[in-house]
Amino acid sequence: MLPSGVFTHTFPVPEAAIDGNGHVNNLEYLRWMQEVAVAHSDAAGWTLDRYAATRTSWVIRSHAIEYLRPAFTGESLTVLTWIGGFEAQTSPRHYLFWRERDRKVLARAQTAWVFVDTGIGRATRIPEAFRSAFEVVSDEKDVLRALKAGALAPHFTA
């Protein structure tokens, strides 16, 4: 079983994601990372409407992506994401791109997010209401162990 703070999204790789080398373009990974982060936030009750009402948002300070294996059109991928901790105004979000067919991690990534007061356009303290909505997963090894034990297998059909 995956640690409870991990959010997953499974999808087929679309033809439009493929680059001139015949595999998924690196920009698609960034797009998917942002999409799954927003979906995770929505699922925890922090929707775009809630951010607008609280005059807050997140901005990206940096990304780091390690590409391990290529992905191709039609393959079923799962993006797993979780929050790795909280500082006063920042939070690292982690990502794994998993292919269940061969039980391989295709890429791993991390984004440094900064919580912003949109009224003044500056970093601000992450509120307790946000912190309490997410369970921190501090060790990627716990996620990898769960994947290798078949944590996602029931979600796939032949």
MDTraj code that builds the backbone (N, CA, C; nanometers):
import mdtraj as md
import numpy as np

residues = "MET LEU PRO SER GLY VAL PHE THR HIS THR PHE PRO VAL PRO GLU ALA ALA ILE ASP GLY ASN GLY HIS VAL ASN ASN LEU GLU TYR LEU ARG TRP MET GLN GLU VAL ALA VAL ALA HIS SER ASP ALA ALA GLY TRP THR LEU ASP ARG TYR ALA ALA THR ARG THR SER TRP VAL ILE ARG SER HIS ALA ILE GLU TYR LEU ARG PRO ALA PHE THR GLY GLU SER LEU THR VAL LEU THR TRP ILE GLY GLY PHE GLU ALA GLN THR SER PRO ARG HIS TYR LEU PHE TRP ARG GLU ARG ASP ARG LYS VAL LEU ALA ARG ALA GLN THR ALA TRP VAL PHE VAL ASP THR GLY ILE GLY ARG ALA THR ARG ILE PRO GLU ALA PHE ARG SER ALA PHE GLU VAL VAL SER ASP GLU LYS ASP VAL LEU ARG ALA LEU LYS ALA GLY ALA LEU ALA PRO HIS PHE THR ALA".split()
xyz = np.array([
    [0.0842, -0.1180, 0.0000],
    [0.0000, 0.0000, 0.0000],
    [0.0892, 0.1250, 0.0000],
    [0.0512, 0.2220, -0.0824],
    [0.1258, 0.3474, -0.0877],
    [0.1072, 0.4260, 0.0417],
    [0.2092, 0.5018, 0.0835],
    [0.1897, 0.5903, 0.1982],
    [0.0703, 0.6827, 0.1731],
    [-0.0056, 0.7146, 0.2758],
    [-0.1317, 0.7862, 0.2578],
    [-0.1150, 0.9277, 0.2031],
    [0.0011, 0.9863, 0.2081],
    [0.0207, 1.1200, 0.1539],
    [0.0496, 1.1241, 0.0049],
    [0.0532, 1.0068, -0.0592],
    [0.0861, 1.0003, -0.2024],
    [-0.0414, 1.0097, -0.2854],
    [-0.0399, 1.0972, -0.3850],
    [-0.1494, 1.1143, -0.4792],
    [-0.1053, 1.0566, -0.6130],
    [-0.1956, 0.9864, -0.6820],
    [-0.1605, 0.9256, -0.8101],
    [-0.2568, 0.9671, -0.9199],
    [-0.2041, 0.9695, -1.0406],
    [-0.2854, 0.9946, -1.1600],
    [-0.2305, 0.9056, -1.2717],
    [-0.3177, 0.8231, -1.3297],
    [-0.2789, 0.7308, -1.4359],
    [-0.3425, 0.7755, -1.5667],
    [-0.2653, 0.7672, -1.6751],
    [-0.3128, 0.8135, -1.8055],
    [-0.2315, 0.7472, -1.9166],
    [-0.2879, 0.7399, -2.0373],
    [-0.2106, 0.6911, -2.1514],
    [-0.1296, 0.8063, -2.2116],
    [-0.0107, 0.7761, -2.2586],
    [0.0724, 0.8778, -2.3224],
    [0.0115, 0.9112, -2.4593],
    [-0.0262, 1.0383, -2.4807],
    [-0.0850, 1.0760, -2.6101],
    [0.0219, 1.0949, -2.7176],
    [-0.0171, 1.0778, -2.8415],
    [0.0727, 1.0982, -2.9550],
    [0.1334, 1.2387, -2.9524],
    [0.0553, 1.3369, -2.9103],
    [0.1017, 1.4761, -2.9083],
    [0.2189, 1.4984, -2.8112],
    [0.2435, 1.4042, -2.7204],
    [0.3522, 1.4188, -2.6233],
    [0.4878, 1.3737, -2.6787],
    [0.4871, 1.3153, -2.7968],
    [0.6086, 1.2550, -2.8530],
    [0.6902, 1.3594, -2.9287],
    [0.8218, 1.3545, -2.9106],
    [0.9110, 1.4496, -2.9769],
    [0.9781, 1.3874, -3.1000],
    [1.0715, 1.4587, -3.1565],
    [1.1416, 1.4129, -3.2757],
    [1.2269, 1.2896, -3.2548],
    [1.2532, 1.2548, -3.1301],
    [1.3299, 1.1332, -3.0998],
    [1.2405, 1.0110, -3.0807],
    [1.1086, 1.0314, -3.0934],
    [1.0163, 0.9194, -3.0843],
    [0.9715, 0.8829, -2.9447],
    [1.0074, 0.9626, -2.8459],
    [0.9623, 0.9370, -2.7083],
    [0.9072, 1.0649, -2.6481],
    [0.8558, 1.0568, -2.5249],
    [0.7931, 1.1727, -2.4614],
    [0.8931, 1.2878, -2.4486],
    [0.8486, 1.4052, -2.4897],
    [0.9275, 1.5268, -2.4805],
    [0.9405, 1.5697, -2.3348],
    [1.0560, 1.6228, -2.2997],
    [1.0798, 1.6621, -2.1608],
    [0.9820, 1.7685, -2.1114],
    [0.9320, 1.8542, -2.1988],
    [0.8350, 1.9553, -2.1557],
    [0.7039, 1.8936, -2.1089],
    [0.6709, 1.7763, -2.1614],
    [0.5484, 1.7075, -2.1179],
    [0.5585, 1.6661, -1.9719],
    [0.6758, 1.6231, -1.9288],
    [0.6929, 1.5858, -1.7887],
    [0.6641, 1.7055, -1.6982],
    [0.7143, 1.8222, -1.7362],
    [0.6865, 1.9430, -1.6574],
    [0.5371, 1.9732, -1.6523],
    [0.4709, 1.9622, -1.7677],
    [0.3267, 1.9881, -1.7734],
    [0.2517, 1.8891, -1.6846],
    [0.2878, 1.7620, -1.6945],
    [0.2221, 1.6598, -1.6125],
    [0.2478, 1.6828, -1.4639],
    [0.3672, 1.7290, -1.4293],
    [0.3979, 1.7583, -1.2891],
    [0.3063, 1.8682, -1.2358],
    [0.2883, 1.9726, -1.3125],
    [0.2008, 2.0814, -1.2676],
    [0.0565, 2.0338, -1.2587],
    [0.0119, 1.9577, -1.3580],
    [-0.1267, 1.9083, -1.3564],
    [-0.1549, 1.8198, -1.2358],
    [-0.0629, 1.7281, -1.2043],
    [-0.0880, 1.6382, -1.0915],
    [-0.0772, 1.7129, -0.9583],
    [0.0073, 1.8156, -0.9505],
    [0.0145, 1.8965, -0.8280],
    [-0.1175, 1.9695, -0.8046],
    [-0.1740, 2.0249, -0.9102],
    [-0.3032, 2.0940, -0.8988],
    [-0.4132, 1.9947, -0.8605],
    [-0.4118, 1.8772, -0.9228],
    [-0.5127, 1.7751, -0.8909],
    [-0.5010, 1.7297, -0.7455],
    [-0.3792, 1.7136, -0.6965],
    [-0.3577, 1.6743, -0.5573],
    [-0.4107, 1.7826, -0.4632],
    [-0.3814, 1.9073, -0.4948],
    [-0.4308, 2.0184, -0.4141],
    [-0.5835, 2.0226, -0.4134],
    [-0.6442, 2.0066, -0.5320],
    [-0.7910, 2.0019, -0.5421],
    [-0.8486, 1.8921, -0.4531],
    [-0.7883, 1.7737, -0.4614],
    [-0.8383, 1.6586, -0.3851],
    [-0.8293, 1.6818, -0.2348],
    [-0.7345, 1.7659, -0.1931],
    [-0.7182, 1.7961, -0.0502],
    [-0.8008, 1.9171, -0.0069],
    [-0.8811, 1.9708, -0.0998],
    [-0.9678, 2.0825, -0.0651],
    [-0.9103, 2.2198, -0.0951],
    [-0.7908, 2.2240, -0.1496],
    [-0.7296, 2.3516, -0.1867],
    [-0.7441, 2.3693, -0.3371],
    [-0.8635, 2.4160, -0.3758],
    [-0.8976, 2.4370, -0.5165],
    [-0.8523, 2.5760, -0.5606],
    [-0.8585, 2.5999, -0.6912],
    [-0.8252, 2.7331, -0.7417],
    [-0.9160, 2.8391, -0.6808],
    [-1.0436, 2.8048, -0.6597],
    [-1.1362, 2.8993, -0.5961],
    [-1.0943, 2.9314, -0.4523],
    [-1.0473, 2.8310, -0.3807],
    [-1.0043, 2.8550, -0.2425],
    [-0.8798, 2.9430, -0.2394],
    [-0.7864, 2.9168, -0.3285],
    [-0.6683, 3.0037, -0.3357],
    [-0.7103, 3.1476, -0.3664],
    [-0.8021, 3.1645, -0.4623],
    [-0.8485, 3.2991, -0.4983],
    [-0.9145, 3.3669, -0.3780],
    [-0.9956, 3.2917, -0.3038],
    [-1.0651, 3.3482, -0.1872],
    [-0.9678, 3.3883, -0.0763],
    [-0.8574, 3.3154, -0.0646],
    [-0.7586, 3.3465, 0.0397],
    [-0.6472, 3.4375, -0.0120],
    [-0.6582, 3.4771, -0.1397],
    [-0.5586, 3.5640, -0.2029],
    [-0.4184, 3.5058, -0.1904],
    [-0.4094, 3.3751, -0.2173],
    [-0.2811, 3.3060, -0.2125],
    [-0.2637, 3.2204, -0.3375],
    [-0.1419, 3.1767, -0.3571],
    [-0.1095, 3.0906, -0.4701],
    [0.0272, 3.0271, -0.4447],
    [0.0650, 2.9403, -0.5333],
    [0.1987, 2.8814, -0.5306],
    [0.2712, 2.9217, -0.6576],
    [0.3995, 2.9490, -0.6462],
    [0.4841, 2.9706, -0.7623],
    [0.6032, 2.8761, -0.7517],
    [0.6628, 2.8484, -0.8649],
    [0.7734, 2.7535, -0.8700],
    [0.9059, 2.8277, -0.8614],
    [0.9895, 2.7827, -0.7711],
    [1.1255, 2.8365, -0.7605],
    [1.2201, 2.7563, -0.8488],
    [1.2046, 2.6234, -0.8497],
    [1.2945, 2.5411, -0.9315],
    [1.2354, 2.4025, -0.9528],
    [1.2846, 2.3389, -1.0587],
    [1.2514, 2.1994, -1.0896],
    [1.3822, 2.1223, -1.1034],
    [1.3788, 1.9962, -1.0683],
    [1.4884, 1.9040, -1.0987],
    [1.4235, 1.7748, -1.1473],
    [1.4632, 1.7292, -1.2647],
    [1.4081, 1.6056, -1.3214],
    [1.5228, 1.5153, -1.3628],
    [1.5142, 1.3898, -1.3228],
    [1.6093, 1.2881, -1.3654],
    [1.5334, 1.1905, -1.4549],
    [1.5718, 1.1867, -1.5818],
    [1.5076, 1.0977, -1.6786],
    [1.5839, 0.9655, -1.6794],
    [1.5137, 0.8563, -1.6500],
    [1.5784, 0.7259, -1.6380],
    [1.5520, 0.6347, -1.7578],
    [1.4298, 0.6413, -1.8120],
    [1.3880, 0.5572, -1.9238],
    [1.2884, 0.6352, -2.0084],
    [1.2805, 0.6070, -2.1381],
    [1.1838, 0.6773, -2.2226],
    [1.0426, 0.6213, -2.2069],
    [0.9461, 0.7043, -2.2399],
    [0.8054, 0.6627, -2.2470],
    [0.7586, 0.6862, -2.3904],
    [0.6619, 0.6039, -2.4347],
    [0.6175, 0.6052, -2.5729],
    [0.4655, 0.6154, -2.5830],
    [0.4184, 0.6505, -2.7017],
    [0.2756, 0.6651, -2.7288],
    [0.1972, 0.5434, -2.6807],
    [0.0850, 0.5705, -2.6149],
    [-0.0070, 0.4651, -2.5747],
    [0.0276, 0.3947, -2.4456],
    [0.1494, 0.4111, -2.3957],
    [0.1839, 0.3454, -2.2698],
    [0.1040, 0.4072, -2.1559],
    [0.0688, 0.3251, -2.0602],
    [-0.0018, 0.3722, -1.9423],
    [0.1021, 0.4118, -1.8373],
    [0.0975, 0.5388, -1.7980],
    [0.1892, 0.5891, -1.6957],
    [0.1109, 0.6334, -1.5736],
    [0.1739, 0.6239, -1.4603],
    [0.1186, 0.6796, -1.3378],
    [0.2179, 0.7814, -1.2848],
    [0.1681, 0.9013, -1.2596],
    [0.2486, 1.0017, -1.1914],
    [0.2085, 0.9964, -1.0448],
    [0.3065, 0.9806, -0.9596],
    [0.2849, 0.9825, -0.8152],
    [0.3461, 1.1110, -0.7625],
    [0.2778, 1.1775, -0.6729],
    [0.3311, 1.3002, -0.6151],
    [0.3001, 1.3059, -0.4669],
    [0.3854, 1.3758, -0.3953],
    [0.3664, 1.3949, -0.2519],
    [0.4470, 1.5159, -0.2059],
    [0.4085, 1.5669, -0.0926],
    [0.4793, 1.6784, -0.0307],
    [0.5840, 1.6209, 0.0631],
    [0.7072, 1.6684, 0.0452],
    [0.8191, 1.6153, 0.1227],
    [0.8455, 1.6871, 0.2534],
    [0.7743, 1.7950, 0.2794],
    [0.7936, 1.8703, 0.4032],
    [0.7479, 2.0127, 0.3851],
    [0.7633, 2.0899, 0.4902],
    [0.7263, 2.2313, 0.4877],
    [0.8338, 2.3134, 0.5560],
    [0.8700, 2.4233, 0.4936],
    [0.9473, 2.5292, 0.5581],
    [0.8457, 2.6390, 0.5876],
    [0.8900, 2.7532, 0.6275],
    [0.7969, 2.8622, 0.6603],
    [0.7146, 2.9041, 0.5385],
    [0.7815, 2.9222, 0.4230],
    [0.7148, 2.9728, 0.3032],
    [0.7301, 2.8816, 0.1821],
    [0.7999, 2.7718, 0.1970],
    [0.8281, 2.6841, 0.0832],
    [0.7978, 2.5391, 0.1162],
    [0.7850, 2.4613, 0.0087],
    [0.7574, 2.3195, 0.0248],
    [0.8109, 2.2446, -0.0970],
    [0.8856, 2.1360, -0.0732],
    [0.9265, 2.0530, -0.1864],
    [0.8160, 1.9529, -0.2200],
    [0.7904, 1.9373, -0.3485],
    [0.6952, 1.8371, -0.3959],
    [0.7748, 1.7383, -0.4801],
    [0.7518, 1.6106, -0.4551],
    [0.8235, 1.5044, -0.5248],
    [0.7310, 1.4350, -0.6243],
    [0.7925, 1.3762, -0.7271],
    [0.7181, 1.3077, -0.8327],
    [0.7949, 1.1830, -0.8766],
    [0.7200, 1.0778, -0.9049],
    [0.7741, 0.9606, -0.9733],
    [0.6840, 0.9314, -1.0919],
    [0.7441, 0.8987, -1.2042],
    [0.6712, 0.8549, -1.3232],
    [0.6934, 0.7047, -1.3324],
    [0.5859, 0.6277, -1.3188],
    [0.5908, 0.4815, -1.3054],
    [0.5191, 0.4154, -1.4219],
    [0.5821, 0.3116, -1.4759],
    [0.5186, 0.2302, -1.5789],
    [0.4975, 0.0918, -1.5194],
    [0.3715, 0.0567, -1.4950],
    [0.3387, -0.0705, -1.4298],
    [0.3737, -0.1900, -1.5175],
    [0.3615, -0.1754, -1.6503],
    [0.3858, -0.2879, -1.7421],
    [0.5180, -0.3598, -1.7121],
    [0.6228, -0.2834, -1.6928],
    [0.7518, -0.3447, -1.6613],
    [0.8017, -0.3066, -1.5218],
    [0.7116, -0.2383, -1.4454],
    [0.7397, -0.2037, -1.3066],
    [0.8682, -0.1217, -1.2945],
    [0.8744, -0.0154, -1.3764],
    [0.9938, 0.0687, -1.3806],
    [0.9593, 0.2153, -1.3535],
    [1.0503, 0.2824, -1.2839],
    [1.0445, 0.4272, -1.2691],
    [1.1077, 0.4860, -1.3941],
    [1.0332, 0.5713, -1.4649],
    [1.0833, 0.6330, -1.5871],
    [1.1528, 0.7657, -1.5593],
    [1.1050, 0.8363, -1.4579],
    [1.1656, 0.9638, -1.4201],
    [1.1307, 0.9939, -1.2759],
    [1.2166, 1.0706, -1.2118],
    [1.1888, 1.1204, -1.0775],
    [1.2155, 1.2698, -1.0802],
    [1.1400, 1.3426, -1.0012],
    [1.1524, 1.4876, -1.0069],
    [1.1176, 1.5503, -0.8724],
    [1.1572, 1.6752, -0.8608],
    [1.1224, 1.7539, -0.7430],
    [1.1024, 1.8983, -0.7868],
    [1.0028, 1.9617, -0.7276],
    [0.9766, 2.1035, -0.7508],
    [0.9808, 2.1747, -0.6167],
    [1.0485, 2.2876, -0.6138],
    [1.0465, 2.3742, -0.4958],
    [0.9367, 2.4780, -0.5186],
    [0.8305, 2.4690, -0.4387],
    [0.7163, 2.5599, -0.4490],
    [0.7262, 2.6662, -0.3404],
    [0.6846, 2.7884, -0.3735],
    [0.6832, 2.9004, -0.2795],
    [0.5392, 2.9477, -0.2652],
    [0.4928, 2.9606, -0.1407],
    [0.3570, 3.0072, -0.1120],
    [0.3569, 3.1599, -0.1171],
    [0.2612, 3.2171, -0.1918],
    [0.2627, 3.3606, -0.2207],
    [0.1305, 3.4260, -0.1816],
    [0.1408, 3.5445, -0.1245],
    [0.0258, 3.6320, -0.1021],
    [0.0072, 3.7078, -0.2330],
    [-0.1007, 3.6789, -0.3051],
    [-0.1202, 3.7392, -0.4371],
    [-0.1533, 3.8875, -0.4294],
    [-0.1974, 3.9348, -0.3147],
    [-0.2271, 4.0767, -0.2993],
    [-0.1028, 4.1629, -0.3045],
    [0.0078, 4.1096, -0.2535],
    [0.1329, 4.1855, -0.2529],
    [0.2397, 4.1238, -0.3433],
    [0.2111, 4.0042, -0.3918],
    [0.3064, 3.9399, -0.4824],
    [0.4348, 3.8936, -0.4163],
    [0.4253, 3.8559, -0.2894],
    [0.5442, 3.8130, -0.2150],
    [0.5178, 3.6827, -0.1409],
    [0.6281, 3.6157, -0.1116],
    [0.6187, 3.4928, -0.0333],
    [0.5578, 3.5239, 0.1027],
    [0.4790, 3.4273, 0.1518],
    [0.4158, 3.4422, 0.2825],
    [0.4162, 3.3062, 0.3524],
    [0.3892, 3.3067, 0.4799],
    [0.3878, 3.1818, 0.5576],
    [0.2796, 3.0878, 0.5061],
    [0.3134, 2.9614, 0.5011],
    [0.2160, 2.8589, 0.4632],
    [0.1215, 2.8414, 0.5821],
    [-0.0093, 2.8604, 0.5612],
    [-0.1023, 2.8529, 0.6747],
    [-0.1178, 2.7102, 0.7278],
    [-0.1508, 2.7022, 0.8538],
    [-0.1729, 2.5713, 0.9172],
    [-0.2845, 2.4948, 0.8469],
    [-0.3860, 2.5651, 0.7987],
    [-0.4963, 2.4978, 0.7284],
    [-0.4464, 2.4237, 0.6052],
    [-0.3471, 2.4765, 0.5392],
    [-0.2889, 2.4062, 0.4235],
    [-0.2029, 2.2899, 0.4716],
    [-0.1158, 2.3161, 0.5666],
    [-0.0260, 2.2112, 0.6178],
    [-0.1048, 2.0893, 0.6669],
    [-0.2143, 2.1137, 0.7346],
    [-0.2911, 2.0034, 0.7917],
    [-0.3714, 1.9267, 0.6869],
    [-0.3853, 1.9827, 0.5673],
    [-0.4605, 1.9150, 0.4610],
    [-0.3775, 1.8087, 0.3896],
    [-0.2465, 1.8074, 0.4127],
    [-0.1564, 1.7162, 0.3420],
    [-0.0699, 1.6391, 0.4400],
    [-0.0576, 1.5110, 0.4142],
    [0.0333, 1.4300, 0.4939],
    [0.1696, 1.4306, 0.4263],
    [0.2720, 1.4645, 0.5011],
    [0.4075, 1.4683, 0.4490],
    [0.4612, 1.3256, 0.4337],
    [0.5259, 1.3008, 0.3214],
    [0.5962, 1.1746, 0.2978],
    [0.7433, 1.2126, 0.2872],
    [0.8206, 1.1744, 0.3868],
    [0.9577, 1.2231, 0.3948],
    [1.0597, 1.1352, 0.3237],
    [1.0218, 1.0143, 0.2837],
    [1.1204, 0.9246, 0.2246],
    [1.0676, 0.8577, 0.0977],
    [1.1286, 0.8896, -0.0141],
    [1.0911, 0.8289, -0.1421],
    [1.1030, 0.6765, -0.1384],
    [1.1920, 0.6254, -0.0566],
    [1.2111, 0.4798, -0.0486],
    [1.0833, 0.4090, -0.0057],
    [1.0021, 0.4722, 0.0788],
    [0.8748, 0.4133, 0.1202],
    [0.7810, 0.3996, 0.0001],
    [0.7814, 0.4988, -0.0877],
    [0.6977, 0.4957, -0.2069],
    [0.7484, 0.3875, -0.3024],
    [0.8792, 0.3819, -0.3232],
    [0.9372, 0.2815, -0.4137],
    [0.9116, 0.1392, -0.3640],
    [0.9247, 0.1178, -0.2336],
    [0.8972, -0.0156, -0.1777],
    [0.7529, -0.0574, -0.2057],
    [0.6599, 0.0360, -0.1889],
    [0.5185, 0.0063, -0.2133],
    [0.4939, -0.0245, -0.3606],
    [0.5558, 0.0506, -0.4498],
    [0.5399, 0.0248, -0.5933],
    [0.5934, -0.1126, -0.6302],
    [0.7100, -0.1447, -0.5800],
    [0.7711, -0.2743, -0.6130],
    [0.6917, -0.3910, -0.5530],
    [0.6165, -0.3631, -0.4474],
    [0.5315, -0.4662, -0.3862],
    [0.3970, -0.4787, -0.4568],
    [0.3748, -0.3969, -0.5601],
    [0.2509, -0.4082, -0.6374],
    [0.1388, -0.3173, -0.5950],
    [0.1722, -0.2047, -0.5303],
    [0.0687, -0.1148, -0.4784],
    [-0.0268, -0.0634, -0.5859],
    [0.0168, -0.0529, -0.7095],
    [-0.0687, 0.0006, -0.8151],
    [-0.1331, -0.1074, -0.9011],
    [-0.0877, -0.2288, -0.8923],
    [-0.1341, -0.3352, -0.9823],
    [-0.2865, -0.3472, -0.9931],
    [-0.3643, -0.3353, -0.8850],
    [-0.5100, -0.3488, -0.8978],
    [-0.5755, -0.2424, -0.9856],
    [-0.5052, -0.1311, -1.0107],
    [-0.5629, -0.0223, -1.0901],
    [-0.5504, -0.0468, -1.2401],
    [-0.4799, -0.1491, -1.2797],
    [-0.4566, -0.1749, -1.4207],
    [-0.5332, -0.2978, -1.4664],
    [-0.5839, -0.2941, -1.5877],
    [-0.6515, -0.4099, -1.6433],
    [-0.5786, -0.4544, -1.7689],
    [-0.5925, -0.5816, -1.7997],
    [-0.5237, -0.6376, -1.9182],
    [-0.5945, -0.5999, -2.0456],
])
top = md.Topology()
chain = top.add_chain()
for i, resn in enumerate(residues, 1):
    res = top.add_residue(resn, chain, resSeq=i)
    for name in ("N", "CA", "C"):
        top.add_atom(name, md.element.get_by_symbol(name[0]), res)
traj = md.Trajectory(xyz[None], top)
